[in-house]
Amino acid sequence: MNLGKNIVKYRQKNQLSQEQLAEALNISRQSISKWETGENLPSIDNLISLSGLLNISLDELITGAPYLHFPFAYGRPKSRFPQLLLILGMTL
């Protein structure tokens, strides 16, 4: 699912028209329409405001899922060999 479809989905779930959402964000209705069609993307500030107005997390707004799930070992080295080399190098 893409961001535009998520905006439509959660806007409708909150029973808001494009006009009402635009008014709450102090932007034009055309901007909302362009976001929903994928012609433009909202700024970070507008994404934060949207998530608050639509009562969802940023993760859910962007991905369509409530939370991003990373693998348990995300960011950890797959091998200890580089660490061992570093320790060995420092001791010599």
PDB file with one MODEL, atoms N, CA, C and O in Angstrom:
MODEL        1
ATOM      1  N   MET A   1       0.850  -1.182   0.000  1.00  0.00           N
ATOM      2  CA  MET A   1       0.000   0.000   0.000  1.00  0.00           C
ATOM      3  C   MET A   1       0.895   1.244   0.000  1.00  0.00           C
ATOM      4  O   MET A   1       1.953   1.240   0.628  1.00  0.00           O
ATOM      5  N   ASN A   2       0.491   2.283  -0.681  1.00  0.00           N
ATOM      6  CA  ASN A   2       1.307   3.484  -0.710  1.00  0.00           C
ATOM      7  C   ASN A   2       0.718   4.582   0.177  1.00  0.00           C
ATOM      8  O   ASN A   2      -0.406   4.472   0.668  1.00  0.00           O
ATOM      9  N   LEU A   3       1.494   5.627   0.365  1.00  0.00           N
ATOM     10  CA  LEU A   3       1.101   6.709   1.259  1.00  0.00           C
ATOM     11  C   LEU A   3      -0.222   7.350   0.846  1.00  0.00           C
ATOM     12  O   LEU A   3      -1.080   7.596   1.694  1.00  0.00           O
ATOM     13  N   GLY A   4      -0.393   7.618  -0.430  1.00  0.00           N
ATOM     14  CA  GLY A   4      -1.636   8.248  -0.898  1.00  0.00           C
ATOM     15  C   GLY A   4      -2.873   7.439  -0.544  1.00  0.00           C
ATOM     16  O   GLY A   4      -3.879   7.984  -0.089  1.00  0.00           O
ATOM     17  N   LYS A   5      -2.786   6.122  -0.761  1.00  0.00           N
ATOM     18  CA  LYS A   5      -3.917   5.249  -0.437  1.00  0.00           C
ATOM     19  C   LYS A   5      -4.164   5.223   1.063  1.00  0.00           C
ATOM     20  O   LYS A   5      -5.309   5.144   1.508  1.00  0.00           O
ATOM     21  N   ASN A   6      -3.080   5.288   1.847  1.00  0.00           N
ATOM     22  CA  ASN A   6      -3.233   5.305   3.303  1.00  0.00           C
ATOM     23  C   ASN A   6      -3.915   6.589   3.766  1.00  0.00           C
ATOM     24  O   ASN A   6      -4.748   6.558   4.671  1.00  0.00           O
ATOM     25  N   ILE A   7      -3.567   7.710   3.152  1.00  0.00           N
ATOM     26  CA  ILE A   7      -4.208   8.979   3.519  1.00  0.00           C
ATOM     27  C   ILE A   7      -5.709   8.899   3.243  1.00  0.00           C
ATOM     28  O   ILE A   7      -6.526   9.298   4.073  1.00  0.00           O
ATOM     29  N   VAL A   8      -6.060   8.379   2.067  1.00  0.00           N
ATOM     30  CA  VAL A   8      -7.486   8.228   1.727  1.00  0.00           C
ATOM     31  C   VAL A   8      -8.171   7.312   2.737  1.00  0.00           C
ATOM     32  O   VAL A   8      -9.233   7.642   3.265  1.00  0.00           O
ATOM     33  N   LYS A   9      -7.560   6.167   2.999  1.00  0.00           N
ATOM     34  CA  LYS A   9      -8.146   5.168   3.898  1.00  0.00           C
ATOM     35  C   LYS A   9      -8.428   5.750   5.281  1.00  0.00           C
ATOM     36  O   LYS A   9      -9.533   5.608   5.804  1.00  0.00           O
ATOM     37  N   TYR A  10      -7.423   6.406   5.874  1.00  0.00           N
ATOM     38  CA  TYR A  10      -7.597   6.902   7.238  1.00  0.00           C
ATOM     39  C   TYR A  10      -8.421   8.192   7.291  1.00  0.00           C
ATOM     40  O   TYR A  10      -9.075   8.472   8.296  1.00  0.00           O
ATOM     41  N   ARG A  11      -8.389   8.972   6.213  1.00  0.00           N
ATOM     42  CA  ARG A  11      -9.257  10.158   6.151  1.00  0.00           C
ATOM     43  C   ARG A  11     -10.718   9.719   6.151  1.00  0.00           C
ATOM     44  O   ARG A  11     -11.541  10.263   6.888  1.00  0.00           O
ATOM     45  N   GLN A  12     -11.029   8.732   5.317  1.00  0.00           N
ATOM     46  CA  GLN A  12     -12.403   8.233   5.236  1.00  0.00           C
ATOM     47  C   GLN A  12     -12.811   7.524   6.524  1.00  0.00           C
ATOM     48  O   GLN A  12     -13.957   7.629   6.960  1.00  0.00           O
ATOM     49  N   LYS A  13     -11.878   6.808   7.126  1.00  0.00           N
ATOM     50  CA  LYS A  13     -12.168   6.125   8.391  1.00  0.00           C
ATOM     51  C   LYS A  13     -12.547   7.124   9.477  1.00  0.00           C
ATOM     52  O   LYS A  13     -13.367   6.825  10.346  1.00  0.00           O
ATOM     53  N   ASN A  14     -11.938   8.326   9.425  1.00  0.00           N
ATOM     54  CA  ASN A  14     -12.244   9.390  10.378  1.00  0.00           C
ATOM     55  C   ASN A  14     -13.380  10.291   9.898  1.00  0.00           C
ATOM     56  O   ASN A  14     -13.666  11.322  10.506  1.00  0.00           O
ATOM     57  N   GLN A  15     -14.027   9.888   8.796  1.00  0.00           N
ATOM     58  CA  GLN A  15     -15.163  10.606   8.235  1.00  0.00           C
ATOM     59  C   GLN A  15     -14.852  12.078   7.972  1.00  0.00           C
ATOM     60  O   GLN A  15     -15.621  12.971   8.330  1.00  0.00           O
ATOM     61  N   LEU A  16     -13.701  12.303   7.335  1.00  0.00           N
ATOM     62  CA  LEU A  16     -13.292  13.661   6.967  1.00  0.00           C
ATOM     63  C   LEU A  16     -13.283  13.792   5.451  1.00  0.00           C
ATOM     64  O   LEU A  16     -12.876  12.871   4.744  1.00  0.00           O
ATOM     65  N   SER A  17     -13.727  14.924   4.964  1.00  0.00           N
ATOM     66  CA  SER A  17     -13.609  15.217   3.537  1.00  0.00           C
ATOM     67  C   SER A  17     -12.208  15.789   3.290  1.00  0.00           C
ATOM     68  O   SER A  17     -11.498  16.152   4.228  1.00  0.00           O
ATOM     69  N   GLN A  18     -11.831  15.860   2.031  1.00  0.00           N
ATOM     70  CA  GLN A  18     -10.557  16.494   1.698  1.00  0.00           C
ATOM     71  C   GLN A  18     -10.561  17.942   2.185  1.00  0.00           C
ATOM     72  O   GLN A  18      -9.556  18.432   2.700  1.00  0.00           O
ATOM     73  N   GLU A  19     -11.670  18.606   2.024  1.00  0.00           N
ATOM     74  CA  GLU A  19     -11.804  20.008   2.435  1.00  0.00           C
ATOM     75  C   GLU A  19     -11.603  20.160   3.949  1.00  0.00           C
ATOM     76  O   GLU A  19     -10.894  21.062   4.396  1.00  0.00           O
ATOM     77  N   GLN A  20     -12.221  19.286   4.721  1.00  0.00           N
ATOM     78  CA  GLN A  20     -12.091  19.360   6.186  1.00  0.00           C
ATOM     79  C   GLN A  20     -10.658  19.096   6.634  1.00  0.00           C
ATOM     80  O   GLN A  20     -10.137  19.779   7.515  1.00  0.00           O
ATOM     81  N   LEU A  21     -10.031  18.106   6.022  1.00  0.00           N
ATOM     82  CA  LEU A  21      -8.642  17.788   6.375  1.00  0.00           C
ATOM     83  C   LEU A  21      -7.718  18.929   5.988  1.00  0.00           C
ATOM     84  O   LEU A  21      -6.814  19.287   6.743  1.00  0.00           O
ATOM     85  N   ALA A  22      -7.943  19.501   4.813  1.00  0.00           N
ATOM     86  CA  ALA A  22      -7.129  20.633   4.357  1.00  0.00           C
ATOM     87  C   ALA A  22      -7.276  21.825   5.300  1.00  0.00           C
ATOM     88  O   ALA A  22      -6.291  22.484   5.630  1.00  0.00           O
ATOM     89  N   GLU A  23      -8.490  22.096   5.728  1.00  0.00           N
ATOM     90  CA  GLU A  23      -8.746  23.206   6.643  1.00  0.00           C
ATOM     91  C   GLU A  23      -8.031  22.997   7.978  1.00  0.00           C
ATOM     92  O   GLU A  23      -7.467  23.936   8.540  1.00  0.00           O
ATOM     93  N   ALA A  24      -8.058  21.754   8.481  1.00  0.00           N
ATOM     94  CA  ALA A  24      -7.394  21.448   9.753  1.00  0.00           C
ATOM     95  C   ALA A  24      -5.872  21.595   9.653  1.00  0.00           C
ATOM     96  O   ALA A  24      -5.208  21.900  10.644  1.00  0.00           O
ATOM     97  N   LEU A  25      -5.323  21.377   8.450  1.00  0.00           N
ATOM     98  CA  LEU A  25      -3.883  21.489   8.227  1.00  0.00           C
ATOM     99  C   LEU A  25      -3.467  22.867   7.711  1.00  0.00           C
ATOM    100  O   LEU A  25      -2.279  23.137   7.532  1.00  0.00           O
ATOM    101  N   ASN A  26      -4.452  23.737   7.475  1.00  0.00           N
ATOM    102  CA  ASN A  26      -4.206  25.070   6.912  1.00  0.00           C
ATOM    103  C   ASN A  26      -3.507  25.008   5.554  1.00  0.00           C
ATOM    104  O   ASN A  26      -2.561  25.749   5.286  1.00  0.00           O
ATOM    105  N   ILE A  27      -3.998  24.103   4.705  1.00  0.00           N
ATOM    106  CA  ILE A  27      -3.495  23.988   3.344  1.00  0.00           C
ATOM    107  C   ILE A  27      -4.692  23.909   2.401  1.00  0.00           C
ATOM    108  O   ILE A  27      -5.838  23.906   2.851  1.00  0.00           O
ATOM    109  N   SER A  28      -4.432  23.843   1.099  1.00  0.00           N
ATOM    110  CA  SER A  28      -5.528  23.782   0.128  1.00  0.00           C
ATOM    111  C   SER A  28      -6.040  22.350  -0.036  1.00  0.00           C
ATOM    112  O   SER A  28      -5.329  21.382   0.231  1.00  0.00           O
ATOM    113  N   ARG A  29      -7.283  22.246  -0.478  1.00  0.00           N
ATOM    114  CA  ARG A  29      -7.868  20.939  -0.761  1.00  0.00           C
ATOM    115  C   ARG A  29      -7.114  20.257  -1.893  1.00  0.00           C
ATOM    116  O   ARG A  29      -6.994  19.033  -1.921  1.00  0.00           O
ATOM    117  N   GLN A  30      -6.605  21.058  -2.826  1.00  0.00           N
ATOM    118  CA  GLN A  30      -5.845  20.517  -3.950  1.00  0.00           C
ATOM    119  C   GLN A  30      -4.575  19.808  -3.473  1.00  0.00           C
ATOM    120  O   GLN A  30      -4.161  18.812  -4.065  1.00  0.00           O
ATOM    121  N   SER A  31      -3.958  20.318  -2.405  1.00  0.00           N
ATOM    122  CA  SER A  31      -2.771  19.659  -1.850  1.00  0.00           C
ATOM    123  C   SER A  31      -3.115  18.264  -1.350  1.00  0.00           C
ATOM    124  O   SER A  31      -2.375  17.310  -1.590  1.00  0.00           O
ATOM    125  N   ILE A  32      -4.245  18.151  -0.652  1.00  0.00           N
ATOM    126  CA  ILE A  32      -4.693  16.841  -0.162  1.00  0.00           C
ATOM    127  C   ILE A  32      -4.936  15.915  -1.349  1.00  0.00           C
ATOM    128  O   ILE A  32      -4.527  14.754  -1.326  1.00  0.00           O
ATOM    129  N   SER A  33      -5.589  16.415  -2.370  1.00  0.00           N
ATOM    130  CA  SER A  33      -5.873  15.625  -3.558  1.00  0.00           C
ATOM    131  C   SER A  33      -4.578  15.134  -4.208  1.00  0.00           C
ATOM    132  O   SER A  33      -4.491  13.978  -4.620  1.00  0.00           O
ATOM    133  N   LYS A  34      -3.580  16.003  -4.300  1.00  0.00           N
ATOM    134  CA  LYS A  34      -2.299  15.621  -4.908  1.00  0.00           C
ATOM    135  C   LYS A  34      -1.567  14.578  -4.070  1.00  0.00           C
ATOM    136  O   LYS A  34      -0.906  13.698  -4.620  1.00  0.00           O
ATOM    137  N   TRP A  35      -1.678  14.667  -2.750  1.00  0.00           N
ATOM    138  CA  TRP A  35      -1.069  13.645  -1.887  1.00  0.00           C
ATOM    139  C   TRP A  35      -1.742  12.301  -2.117  1.00  0.00           C
ATOM    140  O   TRP A  35      -1.080  11.270  -2.232  1.00  0.00           O
ATOM    141  N   GLU A  36      -3.083  12.328  -2.182  1.00  0.00           N
ATOM    142  CA  GLU A  36      -3.838  11.088  -2.319  1.00  0.00           C
ATOM    143  C   GLU A  36      -3.627  10.415  -3.668  1.00  0.00           C
ATOM    144  O   GLU A  36      -3.704   9.190  -3.766  1.00  0.00           O
ATOM    145  N   THR A  37      -3.364  11.196  -4.701  1.00  0.00           N
ATOM    146  CA  THR A  37      -3.122  10.621  -6.031  1.00  0.00           C
ATOM    147  C   THR A  37      -1.649  10.303  -6.256  1.00  0.00           C
ATOM    148  O   THR A  37      -1.291   9.688  -7.261  1.00  0.00           O
ATOM    149  N   GLY A  38      -0.794  10.720  -5.323  1.00  0.00           N
ATOM    150  CA  GLY A  38       0.633  10.459  -5.458  1.00  0.00           C
ATOM    151  C   GLY A  38       1.379  11.466  -6.305  1.00  0.00           C
ATOM    152  O   GLY A  38       2.557  11.279  -6.608  1.00  0.00           O
ATOM    153  N   GLU A  39       0.697  12.535  -6.688  1.00  0.00           N
ATOM    154  CA  GLU A  39       1.332  13.571  -7.506  1.00  0.00           C
ATOM    155  C   GLU A  39       2.381  14.341  -6.700  1.00  0.00           C
ATOM    156  O   GLU A  39       3.417  14.735  -7.236  1.00  0.00           O
ATOM    157  N   ASN A  40       2.107  14.551  -5.420  1.00  0.00           N
ATOM    158  CA  ASN A  40       3.028  15.224  -4.496  1.00  0.00           C
ATOM    159  C   ASN A  40       3.078  14.437  -3.198  1.00  0.00           C
ATOM    160  O   ASN A  40       2.236  13.576  -2.945  1.00  0.00           O
ATOM    161  N   LEU A  41       4.083  14.744  -2.374  1.00  0.00           N
ATOM    162  CA  LEU A  41       4.203  14.130  -1.057  1.00  0.00           C
ATOM    163  C   LEU A  41       4.110  15.204   0.016  1.00  0.00           C
ATOM    164  O   LEU A  41       4.582  16.322  -0.188  1.00  0.00           O
ATOM    165  N   PRO A  42       3.508  14.882   1.155  1.00  0.00           N
ATOM    166  CA  PRO A  42       3.446  15.860   2.247  1.00  0.00           C
ATOM    167  C   PRO A  42       4.826  16.054   2.882  1.00  0.00           C
ATOM    168  O   PRO A  42       5.662  15.151   2.857  1.00  0.00           O
ATOM    169  N   SER A  43       5.050  17.230   3.445  1.00  0.00           N
ATOM    170  CA  SER A  43       6.286  17.494   4.168  1.00  0.00           C
ATOM    171  C   SER A  43       6.295  16.695   5.464  1.00  0.00           C
ATOM    172  O   SER A  43       5.266  16.151   5.867  1.00  0.00           O
ATOM    173  N   ILE A  44       7.435  16.621   6.108  1.00  0.00           N
ATOM    174  CA  ILE A  44       7.536  15.922   7.398  1.00  0.00           C
ATOM    175  C   ILE A  44       6.573  16.549   8.406  1.00  0.00           C
ATOM    176  O   ILE A  44       5.882  15.838   9.135  1.00  0.00           O
ATOM    177  N   ASP A  45       6.532  17.872   8.444  1.00  0.00           N
ATOM    178  CA  ASP A  45       5.620  18.557   9.365  1.00  0.00           C
ATOM    179  C   ASP A  45       4.165  18.161   9.099  1.00  0.00           C
ATOM    180  O   ASP A  45       3.400  17.917  10.033  1.00  0.00           O
ATOM    181  N   ASN A  46       3.793  18.101   7.827  1.00  0.00           N
ATOM    182  CA  ASN A  46       2.422  17.717   7.490  1.00  0.00           C
ATOM    183  C   ASN A  46       2.151  16.246   7.799  1.00  0.00           C
ATOM    184  O   ASN A  46       1.036  15.894   8.184  1.00  0.00           O
ATOM    185  N   LEU A  47       3.158  15.380   7.635  1.00  0.00           N
ATOM    186  CA  LEU A  47       2.981  13.976   7.997  1.00  0.00           C
ATOM    187  C   LEU A  47       2.711  13.834   9.492  1.00  0.00           C
ATOM    188  O   LEU A  47       1.841  13.067   9.903  1.00  0.00           O
ATOM    189  N   ILE A  48       3.459  14.575  10.298  1.00  0.00           N
ATOM    190  CA  ILE A  48       3.265  14.539  11.749  1.00  0.00           C
ATOM    191  C   ILE A  48       1.872  15.046  12.106  1.00  0.00           C
ATOM    192  O   ILE A  48       1.172  14.441  12.919  1.00  0.00           O
ATOM    193  N   SER A  49       1.478  16.154  11.496  1.00  0.00           N
ATOM    194  CA  SER A  49       0.136  16.698  11.747  1.00  0.00           C
ATOM    195  C   SER A  49      -0.950  15.730  11.293  1.00  0.00           C
ATOM    196  O   SER A  49      -1.953  15.548  11.984  1.00  0.00           O
ATOM    197  N   LEU A  50      -0.750  15.108  10.130  1.00  0.00           N
ATOM    198  CA  LEU A  50      -1.721  14.131   9.619  1.00  0.00           C
ATOM    199  C   LEU A  50      -1.893  12.963  10.579  1.00  0.00           C
ATOM    200  O   LEU A  50      -3.015  12.546  10.865  1.00  0.00           O
ATOM    201  N   SER A  51      -0.775  12.436  11.077  1.00  0.00           N
ATOM    202  CA  SER A  51      -0.884  11.284  11.977  1.00  0.00           C
ATOM    203  C   SER A  51      -1.654  11.658  13.236  1.00  0.00           C
ATOM    204  O   SER A  51      -2.420  10.850  13.763  1.00  0.00           O
ATOM    205  N   GLY A  52      -1.452  12.890  13.722  1.00  0.00           N
ATOM    206  CA  GLY A  52      -2.196  13.340  14.891  1.00  0.00           C
ATOM    207  C   GLY A  52      -3.675  13.523  14.598  1.00  0.00           C
ATOM    208  O   GLY A  52      -4.524  13.093  15.378  1.00  0.00           O
ATOM    209  N   LEU A  53      -3.981  14.155  13.483  1.00  0.00           N
ATOM    210  CA  LEU A  53      -5.385  14.384  13.118  1.00  0.00           C
ATOM    211  C   LEU A  53      -6.142  13.092  12.833  1.00  0.00           C
ATOM    212  O   LEU A  53      -7.339  12.989  13.101  1.00  0.00           O
ATOM    213  N   LEU A  54      -5.429  12.108  12.284  1.00  0.00           N
ATOM    214  CA  LEU A  54      -6.072  10.852  11.913  1.00  0.00           C
ATOM    215  C   LEU A  54      -5.971   9.796  13.016  1.00  0.00           C
ATOM    216  O   LEU A  54      -6.441   8.669  12.856  1.00  0.00           O
ATOM    217  N   ASN A  55      -5.351  10.178  14.138  1.00  0.00           N
ATOM    218  CA  ASN A  55      -5.225   9.297  15.309  1.00  0.00           C
ATOM    219  C   ASN A  55      -4.500   7.987  15.009  1.00  0.00           C
ATOM    220  O   ASN A  55      -4.924   6.918  15.447  1.00  0.00           O
ATOM    221  N   ILE A  56      -3.394   8.084  14.254  1.00  0.00           N
ATOM    222  CA  ILE A  56      -2.581   6.907  13.947  1.00  0.00           C
ATOM    223  C   ILE A  56      -1.109   7.272  14.098  1.00  0.00           C
ATOM    224  O   ILE A  56      -0.757   8.451  14.129  1.00  0.00           O
ATOM    225  N   SER A  57      -0.258   6.266  14.193  1.00  0.00           N
ATOM    226  CA  SER A  57       1.176   6.511  14.278  1.00  0.00           C
ATOM    227  C   SER A  57       1.718   6.857  12.894  1.00  0.00           C
ATOM    228  O   SER A  57       1.072   6.593  11.880  1.00  0.00           O
ATOM    229  N   LEU A  58       2.898   7.444  12.864  1.00  0.00           N
ATOM    230  CA  LEU A  58       3.546   7.724  11.580  1.00  0.00           C
ATOM    231  C   LEU A  58       3.802   6.427  10.824  1.00  0.00           C
ATOM    232  O   LEU A  58       3.638   6.376   9.605  1.00  0.00           O
ATOM    233  N   ASP A  59       4.206   5.373  11.542  1.00  0.00           N
ATOM    234  CA  ASP A  59       4.426   4.077  10.901  1.00  0.00           C
ATOM    235  C   ASP A  59       3.184   3.625  10.153  1.00  0.00           C
ATOM    236  O   ASP A  59       3.249   3.206   8.997  1.00  0.00           O
ATOM    237  N   GLU A  60       2.057   3.720  10.834  1.00  0.00           N
ATOM    238  CA  GLU A  60       0.804   3.267  10.233  1.00  0.00           C
ATOM    239  C   GLU A  60       0.407   4.137   9.048  1.00  0.00           C
ATOM    240  O   GLU A  60      -0.086   3.629   8.041  1.00  0.00           O
ATOM    241  N   LEU A  61       0.616   5.430   9.159  1.00  0.00           N
ATOM    242  CA  LEU A  61       0.299   6.334   8.054  1.00  0.00           C
ATOM    243  C   LEU A  61       1.147   6.023   6.827  1.00  0.00           C
ATOM    244  O   LEU A  61       0.638   5.994   5.706  1.00  0.00           O
ATOM    245  N   ILE A  62       2.429   5.793   7.038  1.00  0.00           N
ATOM    246  CA  ILE A  62       3.343   5.597   5.916  1.00  0.00           C
ATOM    247  C   ILE A  62       3.283   4.186   5.347  1.00  0.00           C
ATOM    248  O   ILE A  62       3.275   4.010   4.128  1.00  0.00           O
ATOM    249  N   THR A  63       3.240   3.179   6.217  1.00  0.00           N
ATOM    250  CA  THR A  63       3.316   1.797   5.741  1.00  0.00           C
ATOM    251  C   THR A  63       1.982   1.080   5.688  1.00  0.00           C
ATOM    252  O   THR A  63       1.840   0.084   4.978  1.00  0.00           O
ATOM    253  N   GLY A  64       1.005   1.572   6.429  1.00  0.00           N
ATOM    254  CA  GLY A  64      -0.272   0.882   6.506  1.00  0.00           C
ATOM    255  C   GLY A  64      -0.320  -0.153   7.618  1.00  0.00           C
ATOM    256  O   GLY A  64      -1.367  -0.746   7.878  1.00  0.00           O
ATOM    257  N   ALA A  65       0.834  -0.374   8.286  1.00  0.00           N
ATOM    258  CA  ALA A  65       0.912  -1.318   9.408  1.00  0.00           C
ATOM    259  C   ALA A  65       1.154  -0.524  10.693  1.00  0.00           C
ATOM    260  O   ALA A  65       1.810   0.517  10.657  1.00  0.00           O
ATOM    261  N   PRO A  66       0.639  -0.998  11.819  1.00  0.00           N
ATOM    262  CA  PRO A  66       0.769  -0.238  13.068  1.00  0.00           C
ATOM    263  C   PRO A  66       2.204   0.055  13.493  1.00  0.00           C
ATOM    264  O   PRO A  66       2.490   1.148  13.980  1.00  0.00           O
ATOM    265  N   TYR A  67       3.105  -0.898  13.317  1.00  0.00           N
ATOM    266  CA  TYR A  67       4.488  -0.689  13.742  1.00  0.00           C
ATOM    267  C   TYR A  67       5.437  -1.325  12.748  1.00  0.00           C
ATOM    268  O   TYR A  67       5.116  -2.331  12.117  1.00  0.00           O
ATOM    269  N   LEU A  68       6.620  -0.720  12.616  1.00  0.00           N
ATOM    270  CA  LEU A  68       7.663  -1.333  11.798  1.00  0.00           C
ATOM    271  C   LEU A  68       8.322  -2.426  12.621  1.00  0.00           C
ATOM    272  O   LEU A  68       8.682  -2.203  13.777  1.00  0.00           O
ATOM    273  N   HIS A  69       8.481  -3.588  12.044  1.00  0.00           N
ATOM    274  CA  HIS A  69       9.112  -4.696  12.753  1.00  0.00           C
ATOM    275  C   HIS A  69      10.466  -4.973  12.118  1.00  0.00           C
ATOM    276  O   HIS A  69      10.555  -5.335  10.945  1.00  0.00           O
ATOM    277  N   PHE A  70      11.515  -4.798  12.908  1.00  0.00           N
ATOM    278  CA  PHE A  70      12.856  -5.075  12.434  1.00  0.00           C
ATOM    279  C   PHE A  70      13.283  -6.448  12.936  1.00  0.00           C
ATOM    280  O   PHE A  70      12.837  -6.879  13.999  1.00  0.00           O
ATOM    281  N   PRO A  71      14.135  -7.139  12.193  1.00  0.00           N
ATOM    282  CA  PRO A  71      14.644  -8.410  12.685  1.00  0.00           C
ATOM    283  C   PRO A  71      15.363  -8.212  14.020  1.00  0.00           C
ATOM    284  O   PRO A  71      15.915  -7.142  14.278  1.00  0.00           O
ATOM    285  N   PHE A  72      15.356  -9.238  14.860  1.00  0.00           N
ATOM    286  CA  PHE A  72      15.962  -9.155  16.190  1.00  0.00           C
ATOM    287  C   PHE A  72      17.422  -8.726  16.108  1.00  0.00           C
ATOM    288  O   PHE A  72      17.889  -7.981  16.970  1.00  0.00           O
ATOM    289  N   ALA A  73      18.153  -9.180  15.093  1.00  0.00           N
ATOM    290  CA  ALA A  73      19.572  -8.882  14.977  1.00  0.00           C
ATOM    291  C   ALA A  73      19.849  -7.657  14.109  1.00  0.00           C
ATOM    292  O   ALA A  73      20.972  -7.483  13.637  1.00  0.00           O
ATOM    293  N   TYR A  74      18.864  -6.820  13.893  1.00  0.00           N
ATOM    294  CA  TYR A  74      19.025  -5.662  13.018  1.00  0.00           C
ATOM    295  C   TYR A  74      20.174  -4.790  13.501  1.00  0.00           C
ATOM    296  O   TYR A  74      20.185  -4.362  14.656  1.00  0.00           O
ATOM    297  N   GLY A  75      21.129  -4.525  12.636  1.00  0.00           N
ATOM    298  CA  GLY A  75      22.256  -3.654  12.955  1.00  0.00           C
ATOM    299  C   GLY A  75      23.411  -4.350  13.661  1.00  0.00           C
ATOM    300  O   GLY A  75      24.450  -3.732  13.891  1.00  0.00           O
ATOM    301  N   ARG A  76      23.253  -5.601  14.002  1.00  0.00           N
ATOM    302  CA  ARG A  76      24.333  -6.345  14.644  1.00  0.00           C
ATOM    303  C   ARG A  76      25.203  -6.990  13.576  1.00  0.00           C
ATOM    304  O   ARG A  76      24.701  -7.424  12.539  1.00  0.00           O
ATOM    305  N   PRO A  77      26.520  -7.056  13.830  1.00  0.00           N
ATOM    306  CA  PRO A  77      27.386  -7.737  12.855  1.00  0.00           C
ATOM    307  C   PRO A  77      27.046  -9.224  12.779  1.00  0.00           C
ATOM    308  O   PRO A  77      26.703  -9.839  13.789  1.00  0.00           O
ATOM    309  N   LYS A  78      27.141  -9.793  11.593  1.00  0.00           N
ATOM    310  CA  LYS A  78      26.818 -11.193  11.408  1.00  0.00           C
ATOM    311  C   LYS A  78      27.969 -12.092  11.870  1.00  0.00           C
ATOM    312  O   LYS A  78      27.777 -13.283  12.116  1.00  0.00           O
ATOM    313  N   SER A  79      29.150 -11.514  11.984  1.00  0.00           N
ATOM    314  CA  SER A  79      30.324 -12.276  12.386  1.00  0.00           C
ATOM    315  C   SER A  79      31.100 -11.500  13.443  1.00  0.00           C
ATOM    316  O   SER A  79      31.117 -10.269  13.434  1.00  0.00           O
ATOM    317  N   ARG A  80      31.735 -12.222  14.346  1.00  0.00           N
ATOM    318  CA  ARG A  80      32.558 -11.584  15.379  1.00  0.00           C
ATOM    319  C   ARG A  80      33.998 -11.423  14.911  1.00  0.00           C
ATOM    320  O   ARG A  80      34.812 -10.858  15.640  1.00  0.00           O
ATOM    321  N   PHE A  81      34.331 -11.895  13.735  1.00  0.00           N
ATOM    322  CA  PHE A  81      35.695 -11.827  13.229  1.00  0.00           C
ATOM    323  C   PHE A  81      36.245 -10.396  13.213  1.00  0.00           C
ATOM    324  O   PHE A  81      37.371 -10.189  13.666  1.00  0.00           O
ATOM    325  N   PRO A  82      35.502  -9.398  12.711  1.00  0.00           N
ATOM    326  CA  PRO A  82      36.032  -8.022  12.738  1.00  0.00           C
ATOM    327  C   PRO A  82      36.311  -7.525  14.161  1.00  0.00           C
ATOM    328  O   PRO A  82      37.283  -6.804  14.383  1.00  0.00           O
ATOM    329  N   GLN A  83      35.472  -7.902  15.114  1.00  0.00           N
ATOM    330  CA  GLN A  83      35.696  -7.496  16.503  1.00  0.00           C
ATOM    331  C   GLN A  83      36.956  -8.135  17.051  1.00  0.00           C
ATOM    332  O   GLN A  83      37.743  -7.481  17.735  1.00  0.00           O
ATOM    333  N   LEU A  84      37.149  -9.411  16.753  1.00  0.00           N
ATOM    334  CA  LEU A  84      38.342 -10.108  17.217  1.00  0.00           C
ATOM    335  C   LEU A  84      39.603  -9.497  16.624  1.00  0.00           C
ATOM    336  O   LEU A  84      40.608  -9.351  17.319  1.00  0.00           O
ATOM    337  N   LEU A  85      39.556  -9.138  15.346  1.00  0.00           N
ATOM    338  CA  LEU A  85      40.698  -8.481  14.712  1.00  0.00           C
ATOM    339  C   LEU A  85      41.007  -7.140  15.375  1.00  0.00           C
ATOM    340  O   LEU A  85      42.170  -6.794  15.580  1.00  0.00           O
ATOM    341  N   LEU A  86      39.967  -6.399  15.703  1.00  0.00           N
ATOM    342  CA  LEU A  86      40.157  -5.097  16.350  1.00  0.00           C
ATOM    343  C   LEU A  86      40.793  -5.266  17.729  1.00  0.00           C
ATOM    344  O   LEU A  86      41.728  -4.547  18.080  1.00  0.00           O
ATOM    345  N   ILE A  87      40.292  -6.199  18.489  1.00  0.00           N
ATOM    346  CA  ILE A  87      40.843  -6.448  19.840  1.00  0.00           C
ATOM    347  C   ILE A  87      42.283  -6.940  19.739  1.00  0.00           C
ATOM    348  O   ILE A  87      43.147  -6.483  20.488  1.00  0.00           O
ATOM    349  N   LEU A  88      42.547  -7.861  18.824  1.00  0.00           N
ATOM    350  CA  LEU A  88      43.893  -8.381  18.615  1.00  0.00           C
ATOM    351  C   LEU A  88      44.835  -7.260  18.189  1.00  0.00           C
ATOM    352  O   LEU A  88      45.964  -7.181  18.673  1.00  0.00           O
ATOM    353  N   GLY A  89      44.383  -6.405  17.298  1.00  0.00           N
ATOM    354  CA  GLY A  89      45.194  -5.278  16.820  1.00  0.00           C
ATOM    355  C   GLY A  89      45.498  -4.291  17.921  1.00  0.00           C
ATOM    356  O   GLY A  89      46.590  -3.723  17.958  1.00  0.00           O
ATOM    357  N   MET A  90      44.556  -4.074  18.819  1.00  0.00           N
ATOM    358  CA  MET A  90      44.757  -3.114  19.917  1.00  0.00           C
ATOM    359  C   MET A  90      45.703  -3.667  20.972  1.00  0.00           C
ATOM    360  O   MET A  90      46.409  -2.902  21.630  1.00  0.00           O
ATOM    361  N   THR A  91      45.727  -4.981  21.141  1.00  0.00           N
ATOM    362  CA  THR A  91      46.603  -5.571  22.155  1.00  0.00           C
ATOM    363  C   THR A  91      48.032  -5.668  21.670  1.00  0.00           C
ATOM    364  O   THR A  91      48.946  -5.748  22.491  1.00  0.00           O
ATOM    365  N   LEU A  92      48.255  -5.664  20.395  1.00  0.00           N
ATOM    366  CA  LEU A  92      49.625  -5.750  19.867  1.00  0.00           C
ATOM    367  C   LEU A  92      50.207  -4.400  19.820  1.00  0.00           C
ATOM    368  O   LEU A  92      51.355  -4.236  19.407  1.00  0.00           O
TER     369      LEU A  92
ENDMDL
END
